[in-house]
Amino acid sequence: MVAIYPKGNGMDYEWDDLDIPLEEFNEFLRIHNGTRRLAHRILFIPKSGRNVRIIPENILYADTCKNCTTLYMTNGEKLTGICTLSELHRHLSGEGFLRIHKSYLINTRYISSFYGNVIFLENGKEFPIGHDFRSDVKSHFNVIGSKSSLYMQKNC
């Protein structure tokens, strides 16, 4: 996986030498023409001999098995790349992703609810919150009201 992102000064971009189609590079320039800054990081993942652009907001969640990470996209597509979940999380920092388990990284845009140590996505998929990640996950959310007020509301 390769990321394109602003350098420290925000005026230049940093990326590895990529073999990407000219149309995709021109689209990148068209989107960011004149701004010289990226609003979001753009990721590329190898697929069928090409580096395919991935827009972070279109990722529902990612899971991992050893050094292989699979991205589950909003359109139902699954993309697998050779990288760790930690590496992917580093590339997606600041994009609304939350590491909830050693095997799962989720896009917080698609969380519908959570209860106890389980997070539910809008598509009905459930994910366990790993023991080592619980305090970080719970601190990420703003829950209005106390636990007792939530129980009182339920019984009304």
C-alpha positions as CSV (number, residue, x, y, z in Angstrom):
1,M,0.0,0.0,0.0
2,V,1.3,3.5,-0.8
3,A,0.0,6.8,0.6
4,I,0.2,10.2,-0.9
5,Y,0.2,12.9,1.8
6,P,1.5,16.4,2.5
7,K,5.0,16.9,3.7
8,G,5.5,18.8,7.0
9,N,5.2,22.2,5.3
10,G,1.8,21.2,3.7
11,M,3.0,22.6,0.4
12,D,4.6,19.6,-1.2
13,Y,3.6,16.0,-1.5
14,E,5.5,12.9,-0.6
15,W,5.0,9.5,-2.3
16,D,7.0,6.5,-3.5
17,D,7.6,6.1,-7.2
18,L,4.3,4.7,-8.4
19,D,3.3,3.1,-11.6
20,I,-0.2,4.6,-11.7
21,P,-2.2,5.4,-14.8
22,L,-2.0,8.9,-16.1
23,E,-5.7,9.4,-15.9
24,E,-5.6,8.8,-12.1
25,F,-2.7,11.2,-11.6
26,N,-4.5,13.8,-13.7
27,E,-7.6,13.3,-11.5
28,F,-5.4,13.9,-8.5
29,L,-4.2,17.1,-9.9
30,R,-7.7,18.2,-11.0
31,I,-9.1,17.7,-7.5
32,H,-6.3,19.5,-5.8
33,N,-5.4,22.1,-8.5
34,G,-4.5,25.4,-6.9
35,T,-4.9,24.2,-3.3
36,R,-1.5,22.6,-3.0
37,R,-2.9,20.7,0.0
38,L,-4.7,17.4,0.3
39,A,-8.0,17.4,2.2
40,H,-7.7,13.6,2.7
41,R,-5.0,11.1,2.2
42,I,-5.2,9.0,-1.0
43,L,-4.2,5.4,-0.7
44,F,-3.2,3.0,-3.4
45,I,-3.4,-0.8,-3.1
46,P,-2.0,-3.3,-5.6
47,K,-4.7,-5.1,-7.5
48,S,-4.4,-7.1,-10.8
49,G,-0.9,-5.7,-11.5
50,R,-2.0,-2.0,-11.0
51,N,-2.0,0.3,-8.0
52,V,-5.7,1.1,-7.4
53,R,-6.8,4.3,-5.7
54,I,-8.7,3.9,-2.4
55,I,-10.6,6.7,-0.9
56,P,-10.6,6.3,2.9
57,E,-14.2,7.3,3.4
58,N,-15.3,4.4,1.3
59,I,-13.7,1.8,3.6
60,L,-16.2,0.3,6.1
61,Y,-13.6,-1.6,8.1
62,A,-10.4,-3.6,7.7
63,D,-9.4,-6.9,9.2
64,T,-6.1,-8.8,9.3
65,C,-4.6,-12.2,9.3
66,K,-0.8,-12.0,9.9
67,N,0.6,-9.5,7.4
68,C,-2.4,-9.5,5.1
69,T,-5.0,-6.9,5.5
70,T,-8.4,-7.0,3.8
71,L,-10.4,-3.8,3.2
72,Y,-14.2,-4.1,3.1
73,M,-15.6,-1.3,1.0
74,T,-19.0,0.4,1.1
75,N,-19.7,-0.9,-2.4
76,G,-19.3,-4.5,-1.2
77,E,-15.8,-5.0,-2.7
78,K,-13.1,-6.7,-0.7
79,L,-9.5,-5.7,-1.4
80,T,-6.5,-7.5,0.2
81,G,-3.0,-6.1,0.5
82,I,0.2,-7.1,2.1
83,C,0.6,-4.8,5.1
84,T,-0.1,-4.9,8.8
85,L,-3.2,-3.4,10.3
86,S,-0.9,-1.1,12.3
87,E,0.6,0.2,9.1
88,L,-2.8,0.8,7.6
89,H,-3.9,2.6,10.8
90,R,-0.9,4.9,10.5
91,H,-1.8,5.8,6.9
92,L,-5.4,6.5,8.0
93,S,-4.7,8.5,11.1
94,G,-6.9,11.6,11.1
95,E,-9.4,10.0,8.7
96,G,-11.9,8.8,11.3
97,F,-10.6,5.2,11.8
98,L,-10.5,3.5,15.2
99,R,-8.6,0.4,16.2
100,I,-11.0,-1.6,18.3
101,H,-9.2,-5.0,18.3
102,K,-5.9,-6.5,17.3
103,S,-7.7,-7.8,14.2
104,Y,-10.1,-4.9,13.4
105,L,-9.9,-1.2,12.3
106,I,-13.3,0.4,11.7
107,N,-14.4,3.6,10.0
108,T,-16.3,5.6,12.7
109,R,-18.6,7.2,10.1
110,Y,-20.4,3.8,9.8
111,I,-20.9,3.0,13.5
112,S,-24.6,2.8,14.4
113,S,-24.3,1.9,18.0
114,F,-22.2,0.1,20.7
115,Y,-23.3,-1.9,23.7
116,G,-20.9,-3.3,26.3
117,N,-17.9,-4.5,24.4
118,V,-19.5,-4.8,21.0
119,I,-19.6,-2.2,18.2
120,F,-22.4,-2.4,15.5
121,L,-22.0,-0.9,12.0
122,E,-24.8,0.4,9.9
123,N,-24.7,-2.7,7.7
124,G,-25.5,-4.9,10.8
125,K,-22.0,-6.3,11.2
126,E,-20.8,-6.7,14.9
127,F,-17.3,-6.3,16.1
128,P,-15.8,-7.2,19.5
129,I,-13.9,-4.5,21.3
130,G,-10.6,-6.1,22.4
131,H,-9.6,-5.9,26.0
132,D,-6.4,-3.9,25.3
133,F,-8.4,-1.4,23.2
134,R,-11.4,-0.8,25.5
135,S,-10.3,2.4,27.3
136,D,-9.2,4.0,24.0
137,V,-12.5,3.1,22.3
138,K,-14.7,4.3,25.1
139,S,-12.8,7.6,25.4
140,H,-13.4,8.1,21.6
141,F,-17.2,8.4,22.1
142,N,-19.2,11.2,23.7
143,V,-22.1,9.5,25.6
144,I,-24.6,12.0,26.8
145,G,-26.2,11.3,30.2
146,S,-25.1,8.9,32.9
147,K,-25.7,5.1,32.9
148,S,-28.5,5.5,35.4
149,S,-30.3,8.1,33.3
150,L,-30.1,5.7,30.3
151,Y,-31.7,3.0,32.4
152,M,-34.4,5.3,33.7
153,Q,-35.2,6.4,30.2
154,K,-35.6,2.8,29.2
155,N,-38.2,2.1,31.9
156,C,-40.4,5.1,31.2
